[in-house]
Amino acid sequence: MVSRIAIANPVEEGTEPDEAQLFSRCYRNPATSDIPGSGIGLHIASAAAGKFGATLTYRTTDGAVIFELRIPC
């Protein structure tokens, strides 16, 4: 059995994250340079999830990004 938590965030066109770099340390989309942040949050979250067998995934929909944490029970 797996528990899931999903979070959706709206994004403006052109500011979608680069899927190849999304969970890399210090990655930030250049189009979001005016928004505060260091770009390490998703890297930390993904690494922490992996330590207890969970996975953090990403997908896009029209105008939103969705992050899903799958936790094994």
Number of C-alpha atoms within 10 A of each C-alpha: 6 9 10 12 10 12 11 15 10 13 15 11 9 10 12 17 19 11 11 7 13 18 23 16 14 14 17 20 14 10 12 14 10 7 8 7 11 11 16 15 14 17 16 14 14 17 14 14 15 13 9 10 11 19 18 20 13 16 11 16 10 9 12 16 16 14 17 15 19 18 17 12 8
